[in-house]
């Protein structure tokens, strides 16, 4: 999309958002408008709703009747059909391919259902989601449209066996999540919905992997270990999450390690079709895999593949702090050639006497005796007194988290990127399920 077309699209998007916001405002102020929504609706305020909401009760109702609406792929198909039939203009606010959106929504549904008995966690997650959704131009009225579409999708998917009790449990769950999202968006009004950036360096480290440096027009606030979502003008409306591969710098430059995961996607555009001087958009920084200030505990950092991006940022941040704490860094790669940033790794190891680096090579020259990074970590020592940070492929993160938990490292001291958790963890293991996996691809 050229700049003229992109600007026209943004103007159209903003016009629709303003129109919907004005319509909602008139509806709220008009004495002849719809009846007061009551405490169960997000317009009434999340705090009031949260005090009275019984998420565990709705969780029981929803899970008892899940076979009527699963697999969620069919439900989501009906949902979007209903939304676009009633509001055709909304289709222009989504990317051409809806596949990523559908997968993301399916994971979000599972997350809500699995965590509904822990409203504080749902509130925190949805508040962050609402802050991030500002970059899409989402307005409160759009949540109302989504609610109507979800109700219609549930009815179409379940058929005659659907009941009012089931529908209301789903809608209360949605309203609880939406209310937290609205609060999260309202709390972020002082910051821009997204940051405009320019690519200042683009280095191909392998045919399928590039290191990008980006400078934003306005200061970009973040902490080491966080990630952001990136949109390329080559794929408008399509955002993908990437970890920031450096601690905050005085020059304000950000670094990203991008691995191409397939043709036609954002990773393909960033690795193969992006050049120095090209514009990018960045969403707000997200993620809780940030360092604490406890000098009494040493740090364990485990990285695989381009999960090294997060590990590098954490080690850089540790090197800037005056806290006296040691750190073990396990770096996993399939082969020696896959260790694409060895110069930085050597520099950090040389300049940081408190850092011990353990490379774990899977095959070929230098291959480790241990079968995997997770096994190498488990066999290396006692980590029960450490704080652990895990980043990389979902299978590696999941296996390492399980091993560390089995070795008596409390789950609350195991931090990791969101991963695609598909198995129910044992009662002592950390929760691994999340709506979106963070990869560098």
C-alpha positions in Angstrom: 0.0 0.0 0.0 1.4 3.4 -1.0 1.6 6.3 1.5 -1.4 8.1 -0.1 -3.6 5.0 0.2 -2.4 4.4 3.7 -3.1 7.9 4.8 -6.6 7.7 3.3 -7.2 4.4 5.1 -6.1 6.0 8.4 -8.4 9.0 7.9 -11.3 6.7 7.1 -10.6 4.6 10.1 -10.4 7.7 12.4 -13.7 9.0 10.9 -15.5 5.8 11.7 -14.2 5.7 15.2 -15.2 9.4 15.8 -18.7 8.7 14.4 -19.2 5.6 16.6 -17.9 7.5 19.7 -20.3 10.4 19.0 -23.2 7.9 18.6 -22.3 6.2 21.8 -22.1 9.5 23.6 -25.5 10.6 22.4 -26.9 7.3 23.4 -25.5 7.6 27.0 -26.7 11.2 27.4 -30.1 10.9 25.8 -33.0 10.3 28.2 -34.9 8.6 25.4 -32.1 6.2 24.6 -31.8 2.6 25.6 -32.4 1.7 29.3 -29.6 1.9 31.8 -27.5 -1.2 31.2 -27.2 -2.0 34.9 -24.2 -3.3 36.8 -23.6 -6.2 34.5 -22.5 -4.0 31.5 -19.0 -2.6 31.0 -20.5 1.0 30.6 -21.4 0.8 34.3 -17.7 0.5 35.2 -15.5 -2.4 35.8 -14.9 -2.0 39.6 -18.6 -2.1 40.4 -19.1 -5.1 38.2 -16.0 -6.9 39.5 -17.2 -6.7 43.1 -20.4 -8.6 42.4 -19.3 -10.9 39.6 -19.1 -14.7 40.3 -16.7 -15.9 37.7 -16.4 -19.4 39.2 -20.1 -19.9 38.8 -20.1 -18.8 35.1 -17.0 -21.0 34.6 -18.9 -24.1 35.8 -21.9 -23.3 33.4 -19.6 -22.6 30.4 -17.4 -25.7 30.9 -20.4 -28.0 31.5 -21.8 -27.1 28.0 -18.6 -26.6 26.1 -19.3 -29.5 23.7 -22.1 -27.4 22.2 -19.8 -24.6 21.1 -16.5 -26.4 20.4 -14.4 -26.6 18.4 -14.2 -22.8 18.6 -13.2 -22.4 15.0 -16.9 -22.9 14.0 -18.2 -20.6 16.6 -15.7 -17.8 15.6 -16.7 -18.3 11.9 -20.4 -17.7 12.8 -19.4 -14.8 15.0 -17.6 -12.9 12.3 -20.3 -13.8 9.7 -22.9 -12.2 12.0 -20.7 -9.2 12.7 -19.9 -8.4 9.0 -23.5 -9.1 7.9 -24.8 -6.5 10.3 -21.9 -4.0 10.0 -20.2 -4.5 6.6 -17.9 -1.5 7.1 -16.1 -3.3 10.0 -14.5 -5.7 7.6 -12.3 -2.9 6.4 -10.8 -2.6 9.9 -9.4 -6.2 9.7 -6.5 -7.5 7.6 -7.2 -9.3 4.4 -6.4 -12.7 6.0 -8.4 -13.4 9.1 -6.5 -16.5 10.1 -4.3 -15.0 12.7 -7.3 -13.1 14.2 -9.3 -16.2 14.4 -6.5 -18.2 16.2 -5.9 -15.3 18.6 -9.6 -15.1 19.5 -9.8 -18.8 20.0 -6.8 -18.6 22.5 -8.5 -15.7 24.2 -11.7 -17.6 24.7 -9.7 -20.5 26.3 -7.8 -18.1 28.5 -10.9 -16.5 29.8 -12.6 -19.8 30.5 -9.6 -21.3 32.2 -9.0 -18.3 34.4 -12.5 -17.1 35.1 -12.3 -18.3 38.7 -9.3 -15.9 39.2 -10.8 -12.5 38.3 -7.7 -10.5 39.3 -5.6 -12.3 36.7 -8.3 -11.8 34.0 -8.6 -8.1 34.9 -4.8 -7.5 34.6 -4.6 -9.4 31.3 -7.6 -7.6 29.8 -6.5 -4.2 30.9 -3.2 -4.7 29.1 -5.1 -6.0 26.1 -7.4 -2.9 26.1 -4.3 -0.6 26.2 -2.8 -2.4 23.2 -6.1 -2.4 21.2 -6.1 1.4 21.1 -3.7 1.1 18.1 -6.5 -0.6 16.2 -8.9 2.3 16.7 -11.2 0.1 18.9 -14.0 2.1 20.6 -16.5 1.1 23.3 -19.3 0.8 20.8 -17.3 -1.8 18.9 -17.4 -4.1 22.0 -21.2 -3.8 21.9 -21.2 -4.9 18.3 -18.9 -7.8 19.2 -21.3 -8.8 22.1 -24.3 -9.0 19.7 -22.2 -11.0 17.2 -21.0 -13.5 19.9 -24.6 -14.1 21.1 -25.7 -14.7 17.5 -22.7 -17.0 16.9 -23.4 -19.0 20.0 -27.0 -19.6 18.9 -26.0 -20.6 15.4 -23.3 -23.0 16.6 -25.3 -24.7 19.4 -28.7 -24.8 17.7 -31.8 -25.8 19.5 -30.0 -27.1 22.6 -28.8 -23.6 23.5 -30.4 -22.0 26.6 -30.7 -18.6 28.1 -28.6 -19.7 31.1 -25.7 -20.6 28.8 -25.9 -17.4 26.8 -26.0 -15.2 29.9 -22.9 -16.9 31.4 -21.0 -16.3 28.2 -22.1 -12.7 28.0 -21.3 -12.0 31.6 -17.8 -13.4 31.0 -17.4 -11.2 27.9 -18.7 -8.1 29.7 -16.2 -8.7 32.6 -13.3 -8.9 30.2 -14.5 -5.9 28.1 -14.9 -3.7 31.2 -11.3 -4.4 32.1 -10.2 -3.6 28.5 -12.2 -0.3 28.6 -10.5 0.6 31.9 -7.1 -0.3 30.5 -7.6 1.8 27.4 -8.9 4.8 29.5 -5.8 4.6 31.7 -3.5 4.9 28.7 -5.0 8.0 27.2 -1.9 10.0 28.0 0.2 7.9 25.6 -0.1 7.5 21.9 -1.9 4.4 20.6 1.2 3.5 18.5 4.6 4.9 17.8 5.9 5.7 14.3 9.4 4.3 13.7 12.1 4.2 11.0 14.4 1.3 10.2 18.0 2.5 10.8 19.7 -0.8 10.2 18.8 -4.1 8.6 21.4 -7.0 8.8 20.8 -10.5 7.4 22.5 -12.9 9.8 21.2 -15.9 7.9 18.9 -16.1 4.9 15.9 -16.5 7.2 16.9 -14.2 10.0 17.4 -10.5 10.2 18.5 -8.1 13.0 16.6 -4.7 12.7 17.3 -1.5 14.5 14.4 1.0 14.7 14.3 4.6 15.9 10.9 6.0 16.9 9.8 9.6 16.4 8.8 9.9 20.0 10.4 8.2 23.0 9.3 4.6 23.3 8.8 3.6 27.0 9.7 0.0 27.9 11.6 -2.3 30.2 14.2 -4.9 29.3 12.4 -8.2 28.7 9.2 -6.7 27.2 7.9 -7.0 23.7 5.9 -4.9 21.3 3.7 -5.6 18.2 4.9 -4.4 14.9 3.0 -3.4 11.7 4.7 -3.0 8.4 3.2 -0.8 5.6 3.6 -3.8 3.4 0.8 -5.6 5.4 -1.6 -2.9 6.7 -3.7 -3.8 9.8 -1.5 -6.8 10.5 0.4 -6.7 13.8 2.8 -9.3 15.1 4.6 -9.5 18.5 8.4 -9.3 18.7 10.6 -9.1 21.7 12.9 -6.1 22.1 16.5 -7.3 22.0 18.1 -4.6 24.1 17.7 -2.8 27.3 16.6 0.9 27.0 19.4 3.0 25.4 20.2 6.6 25.6 20.0 7.0 21.8 16.4 5.5 21.9 17.1 2.8 19.2 15.3 -0.5 19.5 16.6 -3.8 18.2 14.6 -6.8 17.0 15.6 -10.3 15.9 13.2 -11.5 13.2 13.1 -15.1 11.9 11.1 -15.7 8.7 8.4 -18.3 9.6 6.8 -18.6 6.2 6.0 -16.7 3.0 3.7 -13.7 2.8 3.5 -12.8 6.5 4.9 -10.0 8.6 8.2 -11.9 9.3 8.7 -12.4 5.6 8.1 -8.7 5.0 10.5 -7.7 7.8 13.3 -10.1 6.8 13.1 -10.0 3.0 11.4 -6.9 1.9 12.3 -4.2 4.5 15.1 -1.8 4.0 16.9 1.0 5.9 14.6 4.1 5.9 11.4 2.2 5.7 8.6 3.1 8.2 7.2 0.8 10.8 4.5 1.1 13.5 5.0 -0.2 17.1 2.3 -0.8 19.6 2.8 -0.2 23.3 5.3 -2.3 25.2 3.9 -5.3 26.9 4.9 -8.3 28.9 5.9 -9.0 32.6 9.2 -10.8 32.0 11.1 -7.9 33.6 13.8 -8.0 36.2 13.1 -7.5 39.9 15.3 -5.7 42.4 15.9 -8.5 44.8 19.7 -8.7 45.3 19.4 -11.9 47.4 18.5 -14.2 44.5 20.7 -15.2 41.6 19.2 -15.2 38.1 18.7 -18.1 35.7 18.1 -17.1 32.1 17.2 -19.8 29.5 16.9 -18.9 25.8 16.4 -20.9 22.6 16.6 -19.7 19.0 15.6 -16.1 18.6 14.4 -16.2 22.2 18.0 -14.9 22.7 16.6 -11.5 21.9 14.8 -11.3 25.3 17.8 -12.9 27.1 20.1 -10.4 25.7 18.0 -7.5 26.9 17.8 -9.0 30.4 21.6 -9.5 30.6 22.2 -6.0 29.3 19.9 -4.6 32.1 21.7 -6.7 34.7 25.0 -5.3 33.6 23.8 -1.8 34.2 22.6 -2.4 37.7 24.8 -2.3 40.8 23.1 -5.3 42.5 25.5 -8.0 43.4 23.8 -11.1 42.0 25.1 -13.9 39.8 23.5 -15.1 36.6 23.5 -18.4 34.6 22.6 -18.1 30.9 21.7 -21.2 28.9 21.5 -20.6 25.2 20.1 -23.4 23.1 20.6 -23.8 19.3 20.0 -26.6 16.9 23.6 -26.3 15.5 26.6 -24.0 15.9 25.5 -22.1 12.8 22.2 -21.2 14.6 24.2 -19.2 17.2 23.8 -16.1 15.1 24.9 -13.5 17.6 28.0 -15.0 19.0 30.0 -11.7 19.0 27.5 -10.1 21.4 27.4 -13.3 23.5 31.2 -13.3 23.8 31.3 -9.6 24.7 28.8 -10.0 27.4 30.5 -13.0 28.9 33.9 -11.2 28.8 32.6 -7.9 30.4 30.3 -9.5 33.0 32.3 -11.6 35.5 29.1 -12.5 37.3 27.7 -14.2 34.2 28.2 -17.8 33.3 27.2 -18.8 29.8 26.3 -22.4 28.9 25.7 -23.1 25.2 23.5 -26.1 24.4 24.0 -27.3 20.9 21.5 -29.9 19.7 23.4 -31.6 16.8 26.6 -31.6 14.8 30.0 -30.3 16.1 29.9 -29.2 19.7 26.6 -31.0 20.4 25.8 -31.3 24.1 25.4 -34.6 25.9 22.0 -33.5 27.1 19.1 -34.0 24.7 17.6 -30.6 25.1 18.0 -27.2 26.8 15.4 -28.2 29.3 17.3 -31.3 30.2 20.6 -29.4 30.4 19.2 -26.9 32.8 17.6 -29.7 35.0 20.9 -31.6 35.3 23.2 -28.6 35.8 22.4 -27.7 39.4 20.1 -26.6 42.2 17.9 -23.7 41.0 15.5 -23.6 43.9 16.8 -20.3 45.2 16.9 -18.6 41.8 14.6 -16.4 39.7 14.2 -17.9 36.3 13.4 -16.2 32.9 12.6 -18.4 29.9 12.3 -17.3 26.3 12.2 -19.3 23.1 10.1 -21.9 21.3 6.9 -22.9 23.2 8.0 -26.5 23.6 11.3 -25.5 25.2 9.7 -23.0 27.5 7.0 -25.4 28.6 9.5 -28.3 29.2 11.9 -26.1 31.1 9.2 -24.6 33.3 8.0 -28.2 34.2 11.5 -29.3 35.0 12.2 -26.3 37.2 9.0 -26.7 39.1 9.8 -30.4 39.7 13.1 -29.2 41.1 11.4 -27.1 43.7 11.6 -23.7 42.1 8.3 -22.0 43.0 6.1 -21.2 40.0 5.9 -17.6 41.0 9.6 -17.3 40.4 9.4 -18.7 36.9 8.8 -16.0 34.3 8.3 -16.6 30.7 6.9 -15.2 27.5 3.3 -16.2 26.7 3.3 -19.7 25.1 0.9 -22.0 23.4 0.1 -24.2 26.4 -2.0 -27.1 25.3 -1.7 -29.5 28.2 -3.2 -28.8 31.6 -0.2 -28.3 33.9 0.0 -30.2 37.3 -1.2 -28.3 40.3 2.3 -27.2 41.3 3.3 -26.0 37.8 3.0 -22.5 36.4 0.1 -21.7 34.2 1.4 -21.7 30.6 -1.7 -21.1 28.5 -2.0 -17.7 26.9 -3.8 -16.1 24.1 -0.7 -15.4 22.0 2.7 -16.9 21.7 5.6 -14.4 21.5 8.0 -15.4 18.8 10.5 -13.5 16.7 9.1 -15.0 13.5 
